[in-house]
C-alpha cells in the first residue's frame, strides 16, 4: 500500500466534504478579497518595528489556521447526519472560528477567545473519540493539528527585543507541547479502542454471527476502518459490516479447519520440529512463531500451512492460541471468505536508522524525521481457544491469556 492509499484509507467517508471545504478555502478567500478591499493588517500603525512585523506574521498564520478549522466545521454537517444538536454545534463552532479568524486578520484582539474556543473544541473531539462514537480519522486528526498550531501561536507571545517576555514564551511553549502530547495520547487511545471494538465473534449458529459485528448504527460503520491508520494499523474499508449467512458459515468453516490443522502443533516442541522458529524474545502472552518456508510458498489462507503460530509461553508452559495467516507481498489484497468477519489488516511502520529498528506511526499519522514509512503485507489472526472477543479478534487480553496458559499450558523443551 503506497502512502497515498494509506492516507485515503484513513479518511472517513462522511468527512470528505470537510476535507474539500478546507482545500477550497484559498479559492473562497481570493474571491472575497476581489469583492472587497481589505484593510491590511497593521495599517493602523505606521511604526515598522520587529515586534509589529512579528505580530503581523503571527496574526496572519492564526487567521489562516482558524479559517481552515472554520471551513471544516461548517462543512461537517454535509457528511454527518447525527441530529440537529450536533449540526448546531458544528455550525456554531464554525462561525466562531470564522469570526476569530477575521479578527486576527484585521489586527483586533483574538488570543484569549481563540485559545478558549480551540481548547473547548479539542476536548469535545477527544471526548467523542474516547467514547467510541467517533473514530479518529485523517481529517479529524489534521484538523486537530491545525488547531494545536493555532493554539501555540495564541498562547505564546511574539518575540520582541524590547520586551523579551521569556517566562511567558516558555510557559506558552510548554503548554503547547503538553497539550499536543495529551491530544496525541488520546487519539492513539481512541484509535486502538476503536480497533479492538471492531473484533468480531463467530458463533456456532451462522444466523447469529452478524450480532458480533453490530456495535452501533450504520454511521458507526462508516468509520470502522479509519482509525487504524493512526494506530499503525491499515484495514481495508468494508462495503457492508453485516455478514451474510453464507459468509458466517465460511468464517466458521475456516475456524474449524484451522483448529483441526493446528492440533498437531499443540506442543511447542512439535511446532519447532516442523520448521517453526522462536523469536528472540521467546516468552510472553503473544509469542509469534514463524515458519520461514511457509512465508514464501505462495499459498494464501491455507490452514495446513499457516505462516505463523501464536503461543502463550510462561512459567515453563506453552499454549497454542491460534494462527496468524500472512500474505506474501505487501499491497496484495487477501481473500475474505467470511466477508467482514474474516478481516485482514496490515501495519503501518516506521523504519528508523538511528536508533535502528521499527516503530508504528505517531498518533498524528506521521513517522519521525529521517525514517522511512513502510506498510507490511496483510495478516489475520484466527484463534482456536474460544477467546472472549471471538475467533477473529486482532488481539487477546493478556490477563485472560495468562490464566488460560496456567490452566491449559503444556510443558516444553523437555526433549
Secondary structure as the mmCIF struct_conf table of DSSP 4:
data_model
#
loop_
_struct_conf.conf_type_id
_struct_conf.id
_struct_conf.beg_label_comp_id
_struct_conf.beg_label_asym_id
_struct_conf.beg_label_seq_id
_struct_conf.end_label_comp_id
_struct_conf.end_label_asym_id
_struct_conf.end_label_seq_id
HELX_RH_AL_P HELX_RH_AL_P1 UNK A 3 UNK A 9
TURN_TY1_P TURN_TY1_P1 UNK A 10 UNK A 10
BEND BEND1 UNK A 11 UNK A 11
HELX_RH_3T_P HELX_RH_3T_P1 UNK A 13 UNK A 15
HELX_RH_AL_P HELX_RH_AL_P2 UNK A 16 UNK A 35
BEND BEND2 UNK A 36 UNK A 36
HELX_LH_PP_P HELX_LH_PP_P1 UNK A 38 UNK A 40
TURN_TY1_P TURN_TY1_P2 UNK A 41 UNK A 44
HELX_RH_AL_P HELX_RH_AL_P3 UNK A 50 UNK A 76
TURN_TY1_P TURN_TY1_P3 UNK A 77 UNK A 79
BEND BEND3 UNK A 82 UNK A 82
HELX_RH_AL_P HELX_RH_AL_P4 UNK A 84 UNK A 106
TURN_TY1_P TURN_TY1_P4 UNK A 107 UNK A 107
HELX_RH_AL_P HELX_RH_AL_P5 UNK A 111 UNK A 131
TURN_TY1_P TURN_TY1_P5 UNK A 132 UNK A 132
BEND BEND4 UNK A 133 UNK A 134
HELX_RH_AL_P HELX_RH_AL_P6 UNK A 138 UNK A 155
BEND BEND5 UNK A 156 UNK A 156
HELX_LH_PP_P HELX_LH_PP_P2 UNK A 157 UNK A 159
BEND BEND6 UNK A 161 UNK A 162
HELX_RH_AL_P HELX_RH_AL_P7 UNK A 166 UNK A 197
TURN_TY1_P TURN_TY1_P6 UNK A 198 UNK A 198
BEND BEND7 UNK A 204 UNK A 205
HELX_RH_3T_P HELX_RH_3T_P2 UNK A 206 UNK A 213
BEND BEND8 UNK A 216 UNK A 216
HELX_RH_AL_P HELX_RH_AL_P8 UNK A 218 UNK A 221
TURN_TY1_P TURN_TY1_P7 UNK A 222 UNK A 225
HELX_RH_3T_P HELX_RH_3T_P3 UNK A 226 UNK A 229
TURN_TY1_P TURN_TY1_P8 UNK A 230 UNK A 232
STRN STRN1 UNK A 233 UNK A 234
HELX_LH_PP_P HELX_LH_PP_P3 UNK A 236 UNK A 238
BEND BEND9 UNK A 239 UNK A 239
BEND BEND10 UNK A 241 UNK A 242
HELX_RH_AL_P HELX_RH_AL_P9 UNK A 245 UNK A 262
HELX_RH_3T_P HELX_RH_3T_P4 UNK A 263 UNK A 265
BEND BEND11 UNK A 266 UNK A 267
HELX_RH_AL_P HELX_RH_AL_P10 UNK A 268 UNK A 273
TURN_TY1_P TURN_TY1_P9 UNK A 274 UNK A 275
STRN STRN2 UNK A 277 UNK A 277
BEND BEND12 UNK A 280 UNK A 281
STRN STRN3 UNK A 284 UNK A 290
TURN_TY1_P TURN_TY1_P10 UNK A 292 UNK A 293
HELX_RH_3T_P HELX_RH_3T_P5 UNK A 294 UNK A 296
BEND BEND13 UNK A 297 UNK A 297
BEND BEND14 UNK A 301 UNK A 301
HELX_RH_3T_P HELX_RH_3T_P6 UNK A 303 UNK A 305
BEND BEND15 UNK A 307 UNK A 307
STRN STRN4 UNK A 308 UNK A 314
TURN_TY1_P TURN_TY1_P11 UNK A 315 UNK A 316
STRN STRN5 UNK A 317 UNK A 326
BEND BEND16 UNK A 328 UNK A 329
TURN_TY1_P TURN_TY1_P12 UNK A 330 UNK A 331
HELX_LH_PP_P HELX_LH_PP_P4 UNK A 332 UNK A 335
TURN_TY1_P TURN_TY1_P13 UNK A 337 UNK A 338
HELX_RH_3T_P HELX_RH_3T_P7 UNK A 339 UNK A 341
BEND BEND17 UNK A 342 UNK A 342
STRN STRN6 UNK A 345 UNK A 345
STRN STRN7 UNK A 346 UNK A 352
TURN_TY1_P TURN_TY1_P14 UNK A 353 UNK A 356
STRN STRN8 UNK A 357 UNK A 360
HELX_LH_PP_P HELX_LH_PP_P5 UNK A 361 UNK A 362
TURN_TY1_P TURN_TY1_P15 UNK A 363 UNK A 364
BEND BEND18 UNK A 365 UNK A 365
HELX_LH_PP_P HELX_LH_PP_P6 UNK A 367 UNK A 368
TURN_TY1_P TURN_TY1_P16 UNK A 369 UNK A 370
STRN STRN9 UNK A 371 UNK A 375
HELX_LH_PP_P HELX_LH_PP_P7 UNK A 376 UNK A 378
STRN STRN10 UNK A 379 UNK A 383
BEND BEND19 UNK A 384 UNK A 385
TURN_TY1_P TURN_TY1_P17 UNK A 388 UNK A 389
TURN_TY1_P TURN_TY1_P18 UNK A 391 UNK A 392
BEND BEND20 UNK A 394 UNK A 394
HELX_RH_AL_P HELX_RH_AL_P11 UNK A 398 UNK A 408
STRN STRN11 UNK A 410 UNK A 411
BEND BEND21 UNK A 413 UNK A 413
#
